[in-house]
Amino acid sequence: MSFAKRQSDSQKPDRQPKPSKAQNWVTKPLTHPQKAQLSIAARAAFDIQSEHGLTADLSYDDWRYRETEIACGKSSLRECTNREFRSILARFLQLAGKEAEAAALWKTTGRVKGSDEIHDTHENREVAKAIIRDKIAASRGAINDAYVAAIVRNQHQGKTIHDLTASELQALVFTIVNRLEKK
């Protein structure tokens, strides 16, 4: 590179990095493991409610649709997104008599306290961690939890995966995907 070229480059304004934008996973549909977890919780709640005669003689499916609609305004799990997952699960836990678990679930809903990022919610973080777990399982031993923890430590100055924001977790997903393609 010539001296003139370097001098002209030094007069240009510095490139500004693109603002970090997290993918809004809250609007994504529920995953199969989430639907399974909700179905298990619904069945447990239905069994308890029916023992006490509180199901109004509805079948399990009709009862589940009604209670899901009460929890989030949508009757089918196919219509629900990650935003409604905790509401529905908390409703079924409450109906099963697990009030403490339902209350604890509500405490970790929505935006992470103290975070400045727009989409840094507990839901987005959990979905990103679930994707990372799926990638590890699908790698058939090519990567493991220790490998992912090492990536996090190296890229984020000693943090653990639990300290990362939603956008940092999303970047970690892309890093894992790229590294798996190289292997």
Number of C-alpha atoms within 10 A of each C-alpha: 5 6 8 9 9 10 10 9 11 10 8 8 7 8 6 6 6 6 6 10 14 18 16 16 21 20 13 14 18 21 15 9 10 17 17 12 13 23 16 14 20 25 16 16 20 24 16 16 16 15 9 9 10 12 17 9 10 13 11 15 13 13 16 23 15 16 20 25 16 14 19 16 13 18 17 13 21 11 10 21 16 20 21 21 23 21 19 25 25 23 22 27 22 17 20 19 14 14 15 12 13 21 13 11 15 14 8 14 15 16 16 19 10 7 11 10 15 13 22 24 22 19 24 28 24 16 21 23 19 14 15 21 16 11 17 20 14 12 15 9 8 12 17 14 12 9 13 20 15 15 18 21 14 11 12 14 8 13 15 14 19 11 12 16 22 28 21 21 24 23 16 21 19 13 14 20 15 11 12 15 8 7 8
